């Protein structure tokens, strides 16, 4: 930041906007992590297999991919305020609609023969009705949650100059960690004392409460009376961009720099989805810790991630302020974050708390990588294309996660048959260890420098 900003000459309303983005992202991640925390409980009451649970997560991510693609374009056309509002109303309603599924527990459905691959081999063509209901509920949730990141990243591009965007993105992206901290602390007690359905209801209500601040407080910087002339000048201190209409997908995709973002998301987002969906199961199946005994491990992991990931997002901004070029600073940060994930390959060979530290380090590196990667979009593309590309890249990441969820479920079921799920998890963490270095190499080939593109209107 500039010295006059530190001294208070420049206002701070943009950081209030960042706080709103943080809380929305926190609610978003509480919503999506509830299911993984309830898995041990639902395994008993529903009786689904790891493969079926994997398909539920895969259905969510497939819908999330579609939602990202649609919302990315919609937010560029309709604006952040309207796009975010529609997104959070939709995902809050979808969260609440999980609650009636409890009425289907204990009932079964007969599948047509062409869907037999979804059934348990022990009960051909019969599946729990609640499993099918969760499949549809997660699709609805995924469709609307796709609006979060296109809206938030475009908002940062509108409200922050380039040198502050990595830090602002890290701060709102820390909501993913905060959600992962609050979820294991709140969801199990609520589920045990009130019933699992109420955890989804409370998550949905939280979204509607957030809207009470969003509606009256958000707008473009030049339209908000809370923004001083000095702060507006600070926000708009980058060289002016060429104005024009939002860019359609084909025009965005014709630039190889767009593929630097898309391929990186495809390779690395599945790792984060794997953590969110399978860590409670990892601790139970490989270490005998159910949710009552592993919640402290999970909370500790996400506390570590919250602290270290913000530091990672701060790093590239610090280097830029020290005189480094944007490209050199971003790439230095990204290669450092990629290397910090590698030690997770040892996670199956160490004790419980050593595993917590390794997963926490890898998760921190992922979040710092992710925040930096998001920032490279606004480094290279004009604001009118930011949400569109974020949506396309997010879709690629969700598709990668969708594929990986099915692979994880199938692999763990196969290793469970021979009583060695630890070996299955070791192989999965091995992929996680290598994914970021591979992504960095491909990212660099597509975008040797993160420089603004000269684009026609």
Secondary structure, 3 states (H helix, E strand, C coil): CCHHHHCCCCCCHHHHHHHHHHHHHHHHHHHHHHHHHHHHHHHHHHCCCHHHHHHHHHHHHHHHHHHHHHHHHHHHHHCHHHHHHHHHHHHHHHHHCCHHHHHHCCCEEECCHHHHHHCCHHHCCEEEHHHHHHHHHHHHHHHHHCHHHHHHHHHHHHHCCHHHHHHHHHHHHHHHHHHHHHHHHHHHHHHHHHCHHHHHHHHHHHHHHHHHHHHHHCCCHHHCCCCCHHHHHHHCCCCCCCCCCCCCHHHHHCCHHHHHHHHHHHHHHHHHHHHHHHHHHHHHHHHCCCHHHHHHHHHHHHHHHHHHHHHHHHHHHHHHHCCCCHHHHHHHHHHHHHHHHHHHHHHHHCCHHHHHHHHHHHHHHHHHHHHHHHHHHHHHCCHHHHHHHHHHHHHHHHHHHHHHHHHHHHHHHHHHHCCCHHHHHHHHHHHHHHHHHHHHHHHHHHCCCCCCCCCCC
